[in-house]
């Protein structure tokens, strides 16, 4: 990641996975066993992503951004 992360959230059902909310308008999901590249890049925002949290099931997460959207 060439950009700074504003928040991270650990997946409650897969404790080796986390997702980072970044300044570059994207969220990046990682597996701690292989940190050299993101498992998935989520490109739903048009402004910096400031916060992120997983649902209790670990299947969805919600993000908050300066673009005033809350995609799930």
Residue pairs with C-beta under 8 A, 6 or more apart in sequence:
1 20
1 22
1 28
1 38
2 24
3 22
3 23
3 24
4 22
4 23
5 20
5 21
5 22
5 23
6 21
6 22
6 23
6 48
6 49
6 50
6 51
7 20
7 21
7 49
7 50
7 51
7 52
8 18
8 19
8 20
8 21
8 52
9 18
9 19
9 21
9 52
9 53
9 54
9 61
10 17
10 18
10 54
11 17
11 18
11 19
11 54
11 58
12 54
12 56
12 57
12 58
13 57
13 58
13 59
14 58
16 31
16 32
16 33
17 29
17 30
17 31
17 32
17 39
18 29
18 30
18 32
19 27
19 28
19 29
19 30
19 42
19 52
19 54
19 61
20 27
20 28
20 30
20 52
21 27
21 49
21 50
21 51
21 52
21 63
22 28
22 48
22 49
23 48
23 49
24 48
25 43
25 45
25 46
25 47
25 48
25 49
25 65
25 67
26 41
26 42
26 43
26 45
26 49
27 41
27 42
27 44
27 49
27 52
27 61
27 63
28 38
28 40
28 41
28 42
29 38
29 39
29 40
29 41
29 42
30 38
30 39
31 39
42 63
44 63
44 69
44 71
45 63
45 65
45 67
45 69
45 71
46 65
46 67
47 65
47 66
47 67
48 65
48 66
49 63
49 64
49 65
50 64
50 65
50 66
51 63
51 64
52 61
52 62
52 63
52 64
53 61
53 62
54 60
54 61
55 61
55 62
60 72
61 72
62 70
62 71
62 72
63 70
63 71
64 70
